Amino acid sequence: MPSPSVYDHYSSTDTDSVDGVYRVVGISEEDVTLLRVGDPDGQRVNTGEIMTVRYDELNGFDPAENPDGNRPLGDAVKSKAEMVYWTLRVFVQQLAAHPLMTLLAVAVLVVGSFGEEFLSLPSSAFSILIIGGSLGLAYIGSGRL
């Protein structure tokens, strides 16, 4: 059997181990560390199961396809929608946690967007205010404050 590399995938043929697809996540001089990333049908799973096998025990495994690419379209769309929801929720919570800074960034953004009618500044100043206010909101919402 060729020497395994990190990120190679193997499926178990040995009856002593859990059936599924495993990803190589670590290699030492005597052992290979595997993370179970797929079920016996080759569908992606998040188990966190890690096992270490000796090189000679790796003969009980066959090369396998990466299960990350065969996710059903509905699951992928659902996962992305959940990610957008949680990202927006955390962003809004961070803005709410810093109300004064948020208010300042919104004020800069509003002046940059609508201030041309009321203020006599060069037009480039308003563009800078819009960029500054937007970046300020992004910075506050990112939780780095």
Backbone as JSON, one array per atom type, in Angstrom:
{
  "sequence": "MPSPSVYDHYSSTDTDSVDGVYRVVGISEEDVTLLRVGDPDGQRVNTGEIMTVRYDELNGFDPAENPDGNRPLGDAVKSKAEMVYWTLRVFVQQLAAHPLMTLLAVAVLVVGSFGEEFLSLPSSAFSILIIGGSLGLAYIGSGRL",
  "N": [[0.86, -1.18, 0.0], [0.58, 2.25, -0.84], [2.22, 5.05, 0.73], [0.26, 6.9, 2.99], [-1.15, 10.21, 2.72], [-1.78, 13.38, 4.32], [-5.16, 14.32, 4.25], [-5.93, 12.35, 2.49], [-8.41, 9.89, 1.68], [-10.1, 7.09, 3.08], [-11.94, 4.02, 3.13], [-13.37, 1.8, 5.45], [-12.67, -1.64, 5.5], [-12.46, -3.53, 7.3], [-13.96, -5.52, 9.77], [-13.77, -4.96, 12.44], [-13.63, -2.23, 12.89], [-15.52, 0.87, 12.8], [-17.84, 1.18, 10.18], [-17.42, 3.31, 7.39], [-16.29, 6.42, 5.91], [-13.05, 7.66, 6.09], [-10.84, 10.37, 6.84], [-7.45, 11.17, 6.45], [-5.8, 12.74, 8.98], [-3.52, 13.07, 10.37], [-0.1, 12.09, 10.57], [2.39, 9.97, 11.71], [5.58, 8.46, 12.54], [4.96, 5.77, 13.0], [2.18, 5.59, 13.04], [-1.12, 6.37, 11.75], [-3.46, 8.91, 11.85], [-6.91, 9.04, 11.8], [-9.95, 10.6, 10.82], [-13.38, 10.21, 11.08], [-15.42, 10.94, 8.43], [-17.49, 10.29, 6.8], [-20.48, 8.33, 6.23], [-21.32, 4.77, 5.91], [-22.52, 4.78, 3.38], [-21.23, 6.75, 2.05], [-22.01, 9.35, 2.45], [-21.65, 12.65, 3.8], [-20.73, 13.12, 7.19], [-20.64, 14.51, 10.5], [-18.94, 13.53, 12.92], [-16.81, 13.63, 14.69], [-15.31, 11.53, 15.44], [-12.26, 10.09, 16.07], [-9.57, 8.05, 15.17], [-6.64, 6.13, 15.68], [-4.42, 4.32, 13.76], [-2.07, 1.74, 13.13], [0.47, 1.6, 10.57], [0.53, -0.94, 9.34], [-2.02, -1.86, 9.9], [-3.53, -0.34, 8.24], [-4.01, -1.68, 5.97], [-6.51, -2.73, 6.15], [-8.17, -0.92, 5.05], [-9.6, 0.73, 2.24], [-8.83, 2.93, -0.52], [-10.88, 5.86, -0.82], [-13.56, 8.0, -2.03], [-13.78, 11.55, -1.48], [-16.19, 12.54, 0.79], [-17.25, 15.09, 0.9], [-18.06, 16.27, -1.46], [-20.45, 15.13, -2.31], [-22.85, 15.95, -1.27], [-26.34, 16.27, -0.79], [-28.31, 18.58, -2.73], [-30.39, 19.99, -1.46], [-29.68, 19.83, 1.26], [-27.29, 21.27, 1.21], [-28.16, 23.83, 0.45], [-29.87, 24.42, 2.58], [-28.02, 24.43, 4.69], [-26.4, 26.62, 3.96], [-28.31, 28.68, 4.13], [-28.9, 28.62, 6.86], [-26.41, 29.37, 7.83], [-26.23, 32.01, 6.88], [-28.34, 33.16, 8.33], [-27.44, 32.86, 11.04], [-25.07, 34.32, 10.91], [-26.0, 36.94, 10.34], [-27.55, 37.31, 12.63], [-25.63, 37.28, 14.73], [-24.12, 39.47, 13.9], [-25.97, 41.63, 14.18], [-26.4, 41.43, 16.94], [-23.88, 42.13, 17.88], [-23.76, 44.78, 17.02], [-25.83, 45.84, 18.57], [-24.73, 45.5, 21.07], [-22.88, 47.48, 21.25], [-23.94, 50.31, 21.33], [-23.37, 53.12, 21.14], [-21.1, 53.38, 19.49], [-22.15, 52.16, 17.23], [-24.22, 53.92, 16.59], [-22.7, 56.19, 15.96], [-21.29, 55.27, 13.68], [-23.45, 54.79, 11.95], [-24.45, 57.39, 11.74], [-22.3, 58.68, 10.41], [-22.42, 57.27, 8.0], [-25.01, 58.02, 7.1], [-24.71, 60.8, 6.82], [-22.79, 60.81, 4.81], [-24.29, 59.64, 2.77], [-26.6, 61.25, 2.4], [-25.89, 63.89, 2.82], [-25.02, 65.68, 0.88], [-26.93, 67.43, -0.07], [-27.23, 69.22, 2.01], [-24.77, 70.03, 3.01], [-21.79, 71.78, 2.13], [-19.46, 70.33, 0.83], [-16.59, 68.81, -0.78], [-17.37, 66.41, -3.34], [-15.96, 64.03, -3.13], [-15.54, 63.8, -0.41], [-17.95, 62.94, 0.61], [-18.1, 60.39, -0.44], [-15.98, 59.23, 0.93], [-16.98, 59.38, 3.53], [-19.16, 57.63, 3.32], [-17.83, 55.2, 2.81], [-16.26, 55.08, 5.13], [-18.26, 54.98, 7.18], [-19.53, 52.59, 6.49], [-17.43, 50.73, 6.75], [-16.96, 51.11, 9.45], [-19.35, 50.1, 10.6], [-19.12, 47.45, 9.77], [-16.8, 46.7, 11.15], [-17.57, 47.02, 13.85], [-19.75, 45.22, 13.94], [-18.41, 42.86, 13.48], [-17.38, 42.02, 15.85], [-14.9, 42.61, 16.82], [-14.36, 44.68, 18.47]],
  "CA": [[0.0, 0.0, 0.0], [1.38, 3.46, -0.86], [2.22, 5.83, 1.96], [-0.86, 7.84, 3.0], [-0.87, 11.63, 2.91], [-2.86, 14.09, 4.97], [-6.33, 14.6, 3.43], [-6.36, 11.16, 1.75], [-9.64, 9.31, 2.22], [-10.14, 5.64, 3.08], [-13.13, 3.4, 3.7], [-13.01, 0.64, 6.25], [-13.11, -2.97, 5.04], [-12.26, -4.38, 8.47], [-15.2, -5.61, 10.54], [-13.54, -4.5, 13.8], [-13.78, -0.78, 12.99], [-16.81, 1.41, 12.38], [-17.92, 1.4, 8.74], [-17.53, 4.7, 6.99], [-15.18, 7.03, 5.18], [-12.14, 8.33, 7.01], [-9.86, 11.29, 6.26], [-6.17, 11.19, 7.15], [-5.59, 14.06, 9.57], [-2.21, 13.11, 11.01], [0.81, 11.0, 10.23], [3.64, 9.9, 12.48], [6.46, 7.43, 12.0], [4.35, 4.44, 13.09], [0.73, 5.61, 13.05], [-1.91, 7.28, 10.93], [-4.65, 9.35, 12.57], [-8.04, 9.14, 10.88], [-11.18, 11.23, 11.27], [-14.52, 9.69, 10.3], [-16.1, 12.05, 7.76], [-18.57, 9.8, 5.95], [-21.15, 7.1, 6.66], [-21.03, 3.67, 4.98], [-23.03, 5.1, 2.04], [-20.4, 7.79, 1.47], [-22.57, 10.68, 2.71], [-20.87, 13.41, 4.77], [-21.19, 13.15, 8.57], [-19.77, 15.23, 11.42], [-18.98, 12.72, 14.13], [-15.71, 13.94, 15.59], [-14.64, 10.28, 15.81], [-10.88, 10.01, 15.62], [-8.93, 6.79, 15.52], [-5.25, 6.02, 15.26], [-4.1, 2.95, 13.35], [-0.68, 1.53, 12.71], [0.56, 1.5, 9.11], [0.18, -2.28, 8.87], [-3.47, -2.0, 10.03], [-4.15, 0.44, 7.18], [-4.4, -2.61, 4.91], [-7.94, -2.97, 6.32], [-8.88, 0.23, 4.48], [-9.44, 0.95, 0.79], [-8.99, 4.34, -0.89], [-12.29, 6.24, -1.0], [-13.83, 9.36, -2.5], [-14.06, 12.56, -0.49], [-17.64, 12.67, 0.88], [-17.69, 16.49, 0.92], [-18.61, 16.69, -2.74], [-21.68, 14.44, -2.71], [-23.92, 16.38, -0.38], [-27.56, 16.6, -1.53], [-28.49, 20.01, -2.97], [-31.27, 20.55, -0.43], [-28.9, 19.99, 2.49], [-26.32, 22.33, 1.01], [-28.88, 25.11, 0.47], [-30.33, 24.61, 3.96], [-26.86, 24.78, 5.49], [-26.01, 28.0, 3.63], [-29.33, 29.58, 4.67], [-28.68, 28.67, 8.31], [-25.19, 30.13, 8.07], [-26.56, 33.42, 6.68], [-29.16, 33.56, 9.48], [-26.62, 33.01, 12.24], [-24.13, 35.42, 10.69], [-26.74, 38.19, 10.53], [-27.96, 37.41, 14.03], [-24.47, 37.68, 15.52], [-23.77, 40.83, 13.48], [-26.91, 42.55, 14.82], [-26.14, 41.39, 18.38], [-22.67, 42.92, 18.13], [-24.13, 46.19, 16.88], [-26.64, 46.2, 19.74], [-23.87, 45.49, 22.26], [-22.07, 48.71, 21.22], [-24.89, 51.24, 20.73], [-22.81, 54.44, 20.82], [-20.25, 53.23, 18.31], [-23.05, 51.87, 16.11], [-24.9, 55.17, 16.25], [-21.71, 57.04, 15.3], [-21.04, 54.75, 12.34], [-24.66, 55.03, 11.16], [-24.5, 58.84, 11.47], [-21.32, 58.95, 9.36], [-22.97, 56.7, 6.77], [-26.15, 58.83, 6.68], [-24.19, 62.07, 6.33], [-22.16, 60.53, 3.53], [-25.3, 59.29, 1.76], [-27.61, 62.29, 2.16], [-25.39, 65.19, 3.23], [-24.68, 66.55, -0.24], [-27.96, 68.46, -0.21], [-27.21, 70.15, 3.13], [-23.41, 70.47, 3.32], [-21.0, 72.14, 0.94], [-18.16, 69.64, 0.88], [-16.29, 68.16, -2.06], [-18.11, 65.15, -3.5], [-15.13, 62.91, -2.66], [-15.69, 63.69, 1.04], [-19.13, 62.13, 0.88], [-17.72, 59.0, -0.73], [-15.14, 58.79, 2.05], [-17.88, 59.18, 4.67], [-19.92, 56.39, 3.08], [-16.91, 54.07, 3.01], [-15.9, 55.05, 6.56], [-19.4, 54.51, 7.95], [-19.74, 51.16, 6.19], [-16.35, 49.96, 7.4], [-17.19, 51.17, 10.9], [-20.4, 49.12, 10.94], [-18.56, 46.11, 9.59], [-15.85, 46.45, 12.24], [-18.34, 46.84, 15.09], [-20.53, 43.99, 13.82], [-17.53, 41.67, 13.44], [-17.07, 41.6, 17.21], [-13.5, 42.87, 17.13], [-14.28, 45.83, 19.38]],
  "C": [[0.9, 1.24, 0.0], [1.24, 4.23, 0.45], [1.08, 6.85, 1.93], [-0.37, 9.27, 3.22], [-2.05, 12.26, 3.65], [-3.89, 14.48, 3.92], [-6.68, 13.45, 2.49], [-7.59, 10.59, 2.44], [-9.61, 7.79, 2.05], [-11.48, 5.18, 3.63], [-12.7, 2.11, 4.37], [-13.54, -0.63, 5.61], [-13.01, -3.96, 6.19], [-13.54, -4.37, 9.3], [-15.02, -5.12, 11.97], [-13.75, -2.99, 13.96], [-15.16, -0.36, 12.5], [-16.77, 1.64, 10.87], [-18.03, 2.88, 8.47], [-16.32, 5.13, 6.21], [-14.36, 7.84, 6.17], [-11.18, 9.22, 6.24], [-8.59, 11.22, 7.11], [-5.95, 12.61, 7.66], [-4.25, 14.18, 10.28], [-1.4, 11.89, 10.66], [2.02, 11.1, 11.14], [4.48, 8.78, 11.88], [5.81, 6.05, 12.0], [2.85, 4.43, 12.87], [0.15, 6.59, 12.03], [-3.15, 7.62, 11.74], [-5.74, 9.64, 11.56], [-9.24, 9.79, 11.56], [-12.32, 10.7, 10.42], [-15.32, 10.86, 9.76], [-17.27, 11.6, 6.89], [-19.2, 8.55, 6.54], [-20.84, 5.99, 5.66], [-21.51, 3.91, 3.55], [-22.22, 6.2, 1.36], [-20.95, 9.19, 1.64], [-21.81, 11.35, 3.86], [-21.52, 13.35, 6.14], [-20.17, 13.93, 9.39], [-19.82, 14.5, 12.76], [-17.93, 13.13, 15.14], [-14.95, 12.69, 16.03], [-13.24, 10.25, 15.2], [-10.33, 8.66, 16.05], [-7.51, 6.79, 14.97], [-4.98, 4.55, 14.94], [-2.63, 2.9, 12.95], [-0.67, 1.35, 11.19], [0.14, 0.12, 8.62], [-1.32, -2.54, 8.99], [-4.21, -1.24, 8.94], [-4.51, -0.44, 5.99], [-5.87, -2.98, 4.99], [-8.79, -1.83, 5.77], [-8.59, 0.32, 2.99], [-9.52, 2.45, 0.51], [-10.45, 4.65, -1.2], [-12.37, 7.67, -1.53], [-14.09, 10.28, -1.32], [-15.57, 12.75, -0.39], [-18.14, 14.11, 0.87], [-18.39, 16.89, -0.36], [-19.94, 16.07, -3.1], [-22.85, 14.77, -1.79], [-25.17, 16.72, -1.21], [-27.77, 18.11, -1.61], [-29.34, 20.65, -1.89], [-30.54, 20.78, 0.88], [-27.91, 21.13, 2.37], [-26.99, 23.7, 1.08], [-29.34, 25.42, 1.89], [-29.17, 25.05, 4.85], [-26.42, 26.22, 5.23], [-27.01, 29.0, 4.2], [-29.18, 29.72, 6.18], [-27.44, 29.5, 8.64], [-25.45, 31.63, 7.91], [-27.37, 33.94, 7.87], [-28.3, 33.81, 10.7], [-25.59, 34.12, 12.11], [-24.81, 36.76, 10.91], [-27.15, 38.39, 11.98], [-26.8, 37.86, 14.91], [-24.05, 39.1, 15.18], [-24.66, 41.85, 14.19], [-26.68, 42.57, 16.33], [-24.89, 42.2, 18.73], [-22.96, 44.42, 18.0], [-24.91, 46.67, 18.09], [-25.79, 46.26, 21.01], [-23.02, 46.75, 22.36], [-22.91, 49.84, 20.61], [-24.27, 52.6, 20.35], [-21.93, 54.38, 19.57], [-21.1, 52.95, 17.07], [-23.75, 53.14, 15.65], [-23.95, 56.12, 15.52], [-21.46, 56.58, 13.86], [-22.25, 54.97, 11.43], [-24.77, 56.52, 10.8], [-23.52, 59.22, 10.36], [-21.83, 58.45, 8.01], [-24.13, 57.55, 6.23], [-25.67, 60.18, 6.13], [-23.53, 61.88, 4.97], [-23.18, 60.27, 2.43], [-26.21, 60.46, 1.4], [-27.13, 63.7, 2.45], [-25.09, 66.15, 2.11], [-25.69, 67.7, -0.41], [-27.83, 69.55, 0.84], [-25.83, 70.73, 3.42], [-22.66, 70.81, 2.03], [-19.58, 71.6, 1.12], [-17.86, 69.08, -0.5], [-17.0, 66.8, -2.14], [-17.29, 63.94, -3.04], [-15.25, 62.72, -1.15], [-16.89, 62.82, 1.39], [-18.87, 60.65, 0.59], [-16.88, 58.43, 0.4], [-15.99, 58.53, 3.28], [-18.69, 57.89, 4.52], [-19.03, 55.17, 3.33], [-16.55, 53.94, 4.48], [-17.03, 54.53, 7.43], [-19.66, 53.02, 7.74], [-18.68, 50.3, 6.85], [-16.5, 49.97, 8.92], [-18.26, 50.18, 11.34], [-19.87, 47.69, 10.81], [-17.61, 45.76, 10.73], [-16.57, 46.2, 13.55], [-19.09, 45.51, 15.04], [-19.7, 42.73, 13.81], [-17.17, 41.19, 14.83], [-15.62, 41.84, 17.59], [-13.3, 44.03, 18.09], [-14.12, 45.4, 20.79]]
}
